[in-house]
Amino acid sequence: RIKTVARISQEFSSNVARISSQLERLLHLFFWTDPRLSTLFVSCCLACALVLLVVPPNYVAILCGLYLMRPPQFRDAEDGLATALWSRLPDNSDAF
């Protein structure tokens, strides 16, 4: 029983650490720690806002659904550009 409790607490601790790391990266994105990524983020948000202003919401929902349900042969096995840029953002793990 003690091993089970230790395993569960260790898993919980690692999940909390992973979530806090992602939230720290989000804070660094909003506080302009990396100006290039923050500029890219703001410009993408503006572009999405303009697209959502022009295109009807049901068309956007249909396109998102088609993109998410595309066949496996049309999916990339590698990480995307957004994942690579997100991993470039710093987190506060080195502060401890």
C-alpha positions as CSV (number, residue, x, y, z in Angstrom):
1,R,0.0,0.0,0.0
2,I,2.8,2.4,0.8
3,K,4.4,1.8,-2.6
4,T,1.1,2.5,-4.3
5,V,0.7,5.8,-2.4
6,A,4.3,6.7,-3.2
7,R,3.7,6.0,-6.9
8,I,0.5,7.9,-7.0
9,S,2.1,10.9,-5.2
10,Q,5.1,10.9,-7.5
11,E,2.8,10.8,-10.6
12,F,0.7,13.6,-9.2
13,S,3.9,15.6,-8.5
14,S,5.2,15.1,-12.0
15,N,1.8,16.1,-13.5
16,V,1.7,19.3,-11.4
17,A,5.3,20.1,-12.5
18,R,4.4,19.6,-16.2
19,I,1.3,21.8,-15.9
20,S,3.3,24.6,-14.0
21,S,6.0,24.5,-16.7
22,Q,3.4,25.0,-19.4
23,L,1.8,27.9,-17.5
24,E,5.2,29.5,-17.0
25,R,5.8,29.3,-20.8
26,L,2.4,30.9,-21.3
27,L,3.3,33.7,-18.9
28,H,6.7,34.2,-20.7
29,L,4.8,34.5,-24.0
30,F,2.5,37.2,-22.6
31,F,5.2,39.1,-20.8
32,W,7.4,39.4,-24.0
33,T,10.4,37.4,-22.7
34,D,11.1,36.2,-26.2
35,P,10.1,39.2,-28.4
36,R,10.1,37.3,-31.7
37,L,7.7,34.6,-30.5
38,S,5.5,37.1,-28.7
39,T,5.3,39.2,-31.9
40,L,4.4,36.1,-33.9
41,F,1.8,35.2,-31.4
42,V,0.1,38.6,-31.5
43,S,0.2,38.7,-35.3
44,C,-1.4,35.2,-35.5
45,C,-4.1,36.3,-33.0
46,L,-4.8,39.4,-35.1
47,A,-4.9,37.3,-38.3
48,C,-7.3,34.8,-36.7
49,A,-9.5,37.6,-35.5
50,L,-9.7,39.0,-39.0
51,V,-10.5,35.6,-40.5
52,L,-13.2,35.0,-37.9
53,L,-14.6,38.4,-38.7
54,V,-14.9,37.7,-42.4
55,V,-15.7,33.9,-42.5
56,P,-19.0,32.7,-41.1
57,P,-18.6,30.6,-37.9
58,N,-20.2,27.4,-39.3
59,Y,-17.6,27.4,-42.2
60,V,-14.8,27.7,-39.6
61,A,-16.2,24.8,-37.6
62,I,-16.5,22.7,-40.7
63,L,-12.9,23.4,-41.8
64,C,-11.6,22.7,-38.2
65,G,-13.5,19.4,-38.1
66,L,-12.2,18.4,-41.5
67,Y,-8.6,19.2,-40.5
68,L,-8.9,17.3,-37.2
69,M,-10.4,14.2,-38.8
70,R,-8.0,14.0,-41.8
71,P,-6.7,10.5,-42.7
72,P,-3.4,9.3,-41.1
73,Q,-1.5,9.4,-44.4
74,F,-2.0,13.2,-44.5
75,R,-0.7,13.8,-41.0
76,D,2.9,14.6,-40.0
77,A,4.7,12.2,-37.8
78,E,7.0,15.0,-36.7
79,D,6.1,17.8,-34.3
80,G,4.7,20.9,-35.9
81,L,6.2,24.4,-36.0
82,A,4.0,25.6,-33.2
83,T,5.3,22.8,-30.9
84,A,8.9,23.6,-31.8
85,L,8.3,27.3,-31.1
86,W,6.5,26.6,-27.8
87,S,9.3,24.4,-26.6
88,R,11.7,27.3,-27.3
89,L,10.0,29.4,-24.6
90,P,11.8,29.4,-21.3
91,D,10.2,28.1,-18.1
92,N,11.4,28.6,-14.5
93,S,12.6,25.1,-14.0
94,D,16.2,26.3,-13.7
95,A,15.3,28.6,-10.8
96,F,15.0,25.8,-8.4
